[in-house]
C-alpha cells in the first residue's frame, strides 16, 4: 500500500486485552466515558482565562490586550505541542503520555491560580498548554482503537460534543467561579486535573488496532517513524481532511462574534448596554445548543458509510454546504426581544414562544448547526478509516494545528471586516453582512470533503489490505472487512 510502511511483523495475540469477557467490556465502557469526559475537561481549562481578562489584567496592572495575547499564544502552543505528543503516542505507550500531559496541565493551572505576577502567569499558562496538547491528540488515537469502524461516527460525535460542552462550561466556570476571586476557577480545575490523572490509571489497556476486524487475534506492533511522514501527507484523503480545516475554521472562528450581533440588535431596540450584552450572551449560548445534534450527523455517517465508502465524506460535505442558507437567514432575520424587569435568560426564553421572529431565528440556528456539526464526527471517523492505527494521532494533531490557524485567522479578519463595513453600515447591519460574507469559506470546505469522498474509498481499501496482510504474516486469518 502506498503511504503505509511496515514497522515490524505482528504476532498472534493471546487472549484479549484486559482478560476478555464481561469485566473487560465494563472496563472498556468506563474507558470510553473517561476519555470523552476528559476531552471536555481540557476544553474547560483552555477557556477559563477569556472571561477573566479584566480582573487578571487589573491584578497584574497590565492592559487586557496583554492577557488576551498570552491566551492566543497558549492556543498556538497547545496546537504545536499536540503534534509532538501525537507522534510520541503513535510510537510508544500512550497511557503514560496521557497521565504526564494531564499532570502538566493540572500543575500549570494550579500555578496560574497562584501566580504573583505576569511572568509566572505566562510561564504557568505555557506549561499548562503543553500538557493540554496531549489530551486531545493522544486521546483521539486511543478512542479510535476502542471503537469498531461501524460505530465510529456515533462515538466520535460524543467526543466532539464533549469538547464543545467543555468550551461552554469553561466560559461559565471562569465567569461564575471567578466573579469574586479570579484565582478560584484555576484552583478548582487543578484539583479536577489531579483526579483526571488518577482516572486514567484505571482505564483499559487498549492495544493499537484493538477494534480493527482485520487484526482480530493479532498483537499489533507497528509504530510510526519519521520516514513515514511524507507518506502520510501523500495519502490524498489526509490532505483534504487537513486542508478543509483552514477554510472551515475561518467561518467557525467568525461565529465568536455572534453575541455582538445579538447585542447590537438589542441595542437597536432601545435596551441599555448592560442588558444588551446579557441578551447577546444568552442568545449565542442558546443557539449553539444545536451542536448537540452532531450525534445525528455521526449516526447518518455511520449508516451511509456501510452502504458506500464515500458515505462519511458526503455527509460532511452536504452538511457544511447545507448549513449556509440557514446561517445567512439567521444573520438577517430581524428579532424583537421582550425583556421585562427581572431575569434576562428567562425573558429570552419567553421571547422564543411569544415572538415569531425569535422562534424562526432559533429554528434557523438549530438547523444550520445540526447540518454543519455533521462535519466533526465524520472528520474524526474518516481519519481513523483512512489511516492505520499507528498514524492516526499524528494526522489528527496536524489537522488540529491547521484548524487553529484557520480559527485565529477568522477571529482576526472578521473584526477588520466589521470595522470597514461600519463606515457605511451602522450596527447591527455591519455585523450581519460581515458574518454572512464569511459563509463563503464554507464553500471550499464542502468541495474538499467532496474530493475526500472520491479518494477515501481507495485509501480505506488499501489500509484494510495492509492490515489483513500484516495479520496473515502472523499466521492469523483476519476477519472479513466491514462494508
C-alpha positions, 0 to 999 in steps of 0.5 A: 500500500502506498503511504503505509510502511511496515514497522515490524511483523505482528504476532498472534495475540493471546487472549484479549486485552484486559482478560476478555469477557464481561469485566473487560467490556465494563472496563472498556465502557468506563474507558470510553466515558473517561476519555470523552469526559476528559476531552471536555475537561481540557476544553474547560481549562483552555477557556477559563482565562477569556472571561477573566481578562479584566480582573487578571489584567487589573491584578497584574496592572497590565492592559487586557490586550496583554492577557488576551495575547498570552491566551492566543499564544497558549492556543498556538502552543497547545496546537504545536505541542499536540503534534509532538505528543501525537507522534510520541503516542503513535510510537510508544505507550500512550497511557503514560503520555496521557497521565504526564500531559494531564499532570502538566496541565493540572500543575500549570493551572494550579500555578496560574491560580497562584501566580504573583505576577505576569511572568509566572502567569505566562510561564504557568499558562505555557506549561499548562498548554503543553500538557493540554496538547496531549489530551486531545491528540493522544486521546483521539488515537486511543478512542479510535482503537476502542471503537469498531469502524461501524460505530465510529461516527456515533462515538466520535460525535460524543467526543466532539460534543464533549469538547464543545460542552467543555468550551461552554462550561469553561466560559461559565466556570471562569465567569461564575467561579471567578466573579469574586476571586479570579484565582478560584476557577484555576484552583478548582480545575487543578484539583479536577486535573489531579483526579483526571490523572488518577482516572486514567490509571484505571482505564483499559489497556487498549492495544493499537488496532484493538477494534480493527476486524482485520487484526482480530487475534493479532498483537499489533506492533507497528509504530510510526517513524519519521520516514513515514511522514511524507507518506502520510501527507501523500495519502490524498484523503489526509490532505483534504481532511487537513486542508478543509480545516483552514477554510472551515475554521475561518467561518467557525472562528467568525461565529465568536462574534455572534453575541455582538450581533445579538447585542447590537440588535438589542441595542437597536431596540432601545435596551441599555448596554448592560442588558444588551450584552446579557441578551447577546450572551444568552442568545449565542449560548442558546443557539449553539445548543444545536451542536448537540445534534452532531450525534445525528450527523455521526449516526447518518455517517455511520449508516451511509458509510456501510452502504458506500465508502464515500458515505462519511465524506458526503455527509460532511460535505452536504452538511457544511454546504447545507448549513449556509442558507440557514446561517445567512437567514439567521444573520438577517432575520430581524428579532424583537426581544421582550425583556421585562424587569427581572431575569434576562435568560428567562425573558429570552426564553419567553421571547422564543414562544411569544415572538415569531421572529425569535422562534424562526431565528432559533429554528434557523440556528438549530438547523444550520448547526445540526447540518454543519456539526455533521462535519466533526464526527465524520472528520474524526471517523474518516481519519481513523478509516483512512489511516492505520492505527499507528498514524492516526494521532499524528494526522489528527494533531496536524489537522488540529494545528491547521484548524487553529490557524484557520480559527485565529485567522477568522477571529482576526479578519472578521473584526477588520471586516466589521470595522470597514463595513461600519463606515457605511453600515451602522450596527447591527447591519455591519455585523450581519453582512460581515458574518454572512460574507464569511459563509463563503469559506464554507464553500471550499470546505464542502468541495474538499470533503467532496474530493475526500469522498472520491479518494477515501474509498481507495485509501480505506481499501488499501489500509484494510489490505495492509492490515489483513496482510500484516495479520496473515504474516502472523499466521492469523486469518483476519476477519472479513472487512466491514462494508 
